[in-house]
Amino acid sequence: MNNTLPVIGITMGDASGVGPEVVIKSLAHDAVYQQCRPLVIGDARRLERANELVGGKAQVRRIADATEARYEPGVIDCIDLGLIPDDLPFGELSAVAGDAAYQYIARAVELAQAHQIDAICTAPLNKEALHAGGHKFPGHTEMLAHLTGVDEVSMMLVAPQLRVIHVTTHIGIIDAIRKIEPGLVQRTIERGNATLVKAGIEKPRIGVCGINPHAGENGLFGYGEEEEKIIPAVKVLQERGLDVTGPLPADTLFYRAGRGDFDLVVAMYHDQGHGPVKVLGLEAGVNVTVGLDVIRTSVDHGTAFDIAGKGIADEGSMLEALRQGAELATRRH
């Protein structure tokens, strides 16, 4: 065991989804143990079932505290909360699984705040199950902000040759347009810029999407949203010396970012940013929560109830999330 590697707390996600499978498959890769010391927060029996489903050879080792972990390849250390009944079916919405997914995150935050883990990497949860379990959050991002006492965070999607940070996320498009204002745009860009500087990019090149087609085209489309909501923030940051360009038409901006003109794209709403990343493939994208006191990365796919329990879920996004979590944690150290 390399004691200098960061400890990554892996939350199991919704036990009815593919989370247990992708965790098991990911920790079968020896390369993971060369990048970090992985510690699962979840249910050991569910992981054992997933191990059987995928034909895995790993042993699941139940522990009560992070200090008991050994971090040995072939042995999965699991802080076992024991919340999932043995007969819980895969692929079906469950309030029990939704509540458990919340409890895994809450324990991971406690471990992070106690400096027992260096980053959190999350398997997917199901929002409907989360709500049924009594936790009314739109998703991981908002839940983590609440649990860590942070007023405002941002979602950043990272894929090969493309990084996207979102001004708004899990709200309807009309509500998103209402919510966007210069202060929020400015703070989002500042969080993205700071994250990339910490990651080793000395002066990030940041492109900002417009809201309307063609970024409004000087008032031809929309009702002056770009001039009212985005341009004031861009001007303030440019005067401070940040390399910020925009607002630009989203379709053109994503093309330019893909060829390397920008280090970060600022999307105004959920689908504007998610669409281009998802086109690259679910296995390529990683979700990073920006603005927390703790590093958090996540797979960029859902619980996939349609294939859960079949042992065929792809672990590529989880492997990338672990790699990036370890890299960010190492740089923080």
SULUR-V316787 format. One record per backbone hydrogen bond with DSSP energy under -1.0 kcal/mol. CO is the residue of the C=O (numbers start at 1). NH is the residue of the N-H. E is the energy in kcal/mol with one decimal. If there is no record, write none. Layout:
{{CO	NH	E} {CO	NH	E}}
This chain:
{{2	5	-1.4} {6	37	-2.9} {7	118	-3.0} {7	119	-1.2} {8	39	-2.7} {9	121	-3.0} {10	41	-3.1} {11	123	-1.9} {14	17	-1.7} {16	91	-3.4} {18	22	-2.5} {19	23	-2.2} {20	24	-2.2} {21	25	-2.8} {22	26	-2.1} {23	27	-2.2} {26	29	-1.7} {29	32	-1.4} {32	35	-1.1} {32	36	-2.2} {37	8	-1.8} {39	10	-3.2} {40	79	-3.0} {41	12	-1.9} {42	81	-3.1} {43	47	-1.9} {44	48	-2.3} {45	49	-2.0} {46	50	-2.4} {47	51	-2.5} {48	52	-1.9} {49	53	-2.1} {50	54	-2.1} {51	56	-2.8} {59	76	-3.5} {61	78	-2.7} {63	80	-1.5} {65	68	-1.9} {66	69	-1.5} {72	75	-2.3} {74	59	-2.6} {76	61	-3.1} {77	40	-2.5} {78	63	-2.6} {78	80	-1.0} {79	42	-1.9} {85	88	-1.7} {94	98	-2.0} {95	99	-2.6} {96	100	-2.3} {97	101	-2.4} {98	102	-1.5} {99	103	-2.3} {100	104	-2.3} {101	105	-1.6} {102	106	-2.7} {103	107	-2.3} {104	108	-2.2} {105	109	-2.5} {106	110	-1.9} {107	111	-2.4} {108	112	-2.4} {109	113	-2.8} {110	114	-1.5} {111	116	-3.0} {112	115	-1.6} {119	9	-2.9} {120	297	-2.5} {121	11	-1.9} {122	299	-1.6} {124	14	-2.6} {126	130	-2.6} {127	131	-2.3} {128	132	-2.4} {129	133	-1.9} {130	135	-2.1} {131	134	-1.9} {135	137	-1.8} {139	143	-1.9} {140	144	-3.0} {141	145	-1.8} {142	146	-2.1} {143	147	-2.7} {144	148	-2.0} {145	150	-2.4} {154	290	-3.2} {155	166	-2.1} {156	288	-3.6} {157	164	-2.8} {158	286	-1.9} {159	162	-2.5} {162	159	-3.2} {163	265	-2.5} {164	157	-3.2} {165	267	-2.9} {169	171	-2.0} {172	176	-2.6} {173	177	-2.2} {174	178	-1.8} {175	179	-2.3} {176	180	-2.1} {181	185	-2.3} {182	186	-2.7} {183	187	-2.5} {184	188	-2.2} {185	189	-2.2} {186	190	-2.5} {187	191	-2.3} {188	192	-2.3} {189	193	-2.8} {190	194	-2.5} {191	195	-2.1} {192	196	-2.0} {193	197	-2.2} {194	198	-2.2} {195	199	-1.4} {196	201	-2.7} {197	200	-1.5} {205	263	-2.5} {205	264	-1.7} {206	245	-2.7} {207	266	-2.6} {208	248	-2.8} {212	215	-1.9} {213	216	-1.6} {214	217	-1.7} {216	221	-2.4} {217	220	-1.3} {224	228	-2.1} {225	229	-3.3} {226	230	-1.6} {226	231	-2.6} {230	234	-2.0} {231	235	-2.5} {232	236	-1.9} {233	237	-2.1} {234	238	-2.4} {235	239	-2.2} {236	240	-1.1} {237	242	-2.3} {238	241	-1.3} {242	244	-1.6} {243	206	-3.0} {245	208	-2.9} {248	210	-2.2} {249	253	-2.7} {250	254	-2.6} {251	255	-1.4} {252	256	-2.5} {253	257	-2.8} {254	258	-2.2} {255	259	-1.2} {256	261	-2.6} {257	260	-1.2} {264	207	-2.8} {265	165	-2.7} {266	209	-2.6} {267	167	-2.7} {269	273	-1.4} {270	274	-2.7} {271	275	-1.8} {273	277	-1.0} {274	278	-2.9} {275	279	-1.8} {278	281	-1.4} {281	284	-1.6} {286	158	-3.1} {287	298	-1.6} {288	156	-2.6} {290	154	-2.7} {295	120	-2.6} {296	289	-2.1} {297	122	-2.2} {298	287	-2.5} {303	18	-1.5} {304	307	-1.8} {304	308	-1.2} {307	310	-1.7} {315	319	-2.4} {316	320	-2.0} {317	321	-2.4} {318	322	-2.5} {319	323	-2.3} {320	324	-2.6} {321	325	-2.4} {322	326	-2.5} {323	327	-2.2} {324	328	-2.7} {325	329	-2.3} {326	330	-2.4} {327	331	-2.0} {328	332	-1.9} {329	333	-2.1}}
